[in-house]
Amino acid sequence: MNINHLLRIACALFCATTVSTIFSAEQESSKARLYTSLVAQEASKNVARNKCNALLQSLTLREKIGQLFVAPAASCFDQPEEALATSMRKSPYKMDPDYVKMLISKYHVGGLIFLYKSTPDLQIDATNEYQKLSKTPLLITQDCEWGLSMRLYNTIRFPRNMTLGAIPDQGLIYEMGNEVGRQCKAIGVHMNFAPVVDVNNNHDNPVIHDRSFGQDPHAVAQCGLLMMRGLRDGGVTPCVKHFIGHGDTKPGKSGSKDSHVDLPVVDYKRDRLNKVEIFPFKVLIDNDVPAVMSAHLAVPAFEKDENRASSLSYSIITDLLEKELGFDGLKVTDGLGMEALTKHYAPGQIELEAFLAGNDILLCPVNVPVAVELIEQAIKEGKVTMQELDRRVMKILAVKSEAGVFDFKPIDKEKALAQLMTEHAQELKAKLYQQAITVINKKAFTPIADAKTTAVVQIGGKQESDFKQQITKTLPCTYYCQSAKGDEQESDALLAKLEGITTVIVPIFEMNKFAKQEYGLSDATLKLLAQLRALGKKTIIVPFGTPYSASYFVDATSIVVAYEDDVEAQKAAADVVVGKRIARGVLPVSIT
């Protein structure tokens, strides 16, 4: 939209009236302000475009190619070797500071993604140091799906998406996105690889699971849209993932559904894919999402080469995502060191294939030096034109400009840290968990008030759990704890102590999301629950884990689904059990 077009719009606003309509001075003034604002916004965009174009023209071929790469980095190398995560030591990526500095100074990488657990202060120090070295300011990115806590200690851990999917007041999802965006911006992160809009309609798929908002594509799209807008308004660029959709994958050749270790298959026809997997992405694309991350999946409906992942497929990245769905933002790969790719292509060749497929940002390259050589050769051979390279780099620079990358100033660490653990953020987190608590069998549920005939049997977790502390404030009942892997002898001894007890509340901890492992429920636990029901006791099960586990408790009097074992989830669930709070959550997935 140019200035002339804006003028025409403004003229239409002033002139499209009937003769009999008389506008008040206030209305006329409002229109004038709108016109002035639109002109100012367009003028600002023109200035930004001109700056980006001037920068583009100043870059060498190697510097332009470098902008395509967002290299992996870590800020936790100051920790003792034994403190580094095992997964980090086994990582396919080289991330020591000297190597990252070399990538910045010699290969002019366009950005960094901070991986692995660290602390905000260490990451701020690393960001300041790396930005100081870069000729063109770096795009700093990170996976912060449930806030900074996904990658950084000593930060607020907000609920995961499946918990959010249960919340009826979805405006809170926008608020969370806004707060996460604000915190990202405070520590120098420009792009958050979120929201996840994979539709999790396969309870046996642990890859996405609680990272999904649920199983309904429309609900997932709505939640994703609110999160996207919140993040953007909070000051960080959102990148929706994992296109085409990783929520219902079938095993690859090695038997895994996880693209970190294999190339999983999404084996559905186009009509189904459009209605389910692709639908949330299309909604966000139509609402101007600035970036989309592609997954490493085999999708036979769109790509016939069984070893070519969707992220490396021209027919998926260019023909489908860009041309058919009309996405003109940044196309970002998932991590290029994942085994879904490395089992089929060599480092360097992976990055070239991703570039030829139409991706703009090559995330987590394994071998930047080789990849740069191969991409430069491909351009010189005419496989990709200079005009196309410039188009993609211009898109990257434009996103950098909008995210404030070019206005970088060293981050004031003390000021940034003071913006993270705020009272508002902690209150918001508590409200999210409170709204999510879901009661199954609501008709049979009544709050528990009689402490004399009630006992709590806690399975797993800390003996002095937050659930215990919260519930016993209101209901000073007898409280027992049993190991999550308790044996029958322990259960028999416990049952003997429950004589005369008519109501048993069973909070369950130490759960997991693997259906094939009964979600972490031991045989002894399942037998104990069956025995409680057989004795005719009223049982209220409170799983602090996946809602899919409720399929094991269908005979219970009621199930109070808490989704996670966070302290706020424990407090909220306890308050629901004793009637201090009404459960408002709605299951985002089916449990049968």
Secondary structure, 3 states (H helix, E strand, C coil): CCHHHHHHHHHHHHHCCCCCCCCCHHHHHHHHHHHHHHHHHHHHHHHHHHHHHHHHHHCCHHHHHHHCEEEEECCCCCCCHHHCCHHHHCCCCCCCHHHHHHHHHHHCCCEEEECCCECHHHHHHHHHHHHHHCCCCCEEEECCCCCHHHCECCCCCCCCHHHHCCCCCCHHHHHHHHHHHHHHHHCCCCEECCCECCCCCCCCCCCCHHHCCCCCHHHHHHHHHHHHHHHHHHCCEECEEEECCCCCCECCCCCCCCCCCCCCECCCCHHHHHHCCCHHHHHHHHCCCCEEEECCCECCCCCCCCCCCHHHCHHHHHHHHHHHCCCCCEEEECCCCCHHHHCCCCCCHHHHHHHHHCCCEEECCCCHHHHHHHHHHHHHCCCCCHHHHHHHHHHHHHHHHHCCHHHCCCCCHHHHHCCCCCHHHHHHHHHHHHHHCEEECHHHCCCCCCCCCEEEEEECCCCCCHHHHHHHHHCCCEEEEECCCCCHHHHHHHHHHCCCCCEEEEEECCCCCCHHHHHHCCHHHHHHHHHHHHCCCEEEEEECCCHHHHHHCCCCCEEEECCCCCHHHHHHHHHHHCCCCCCCCCCCCCCC
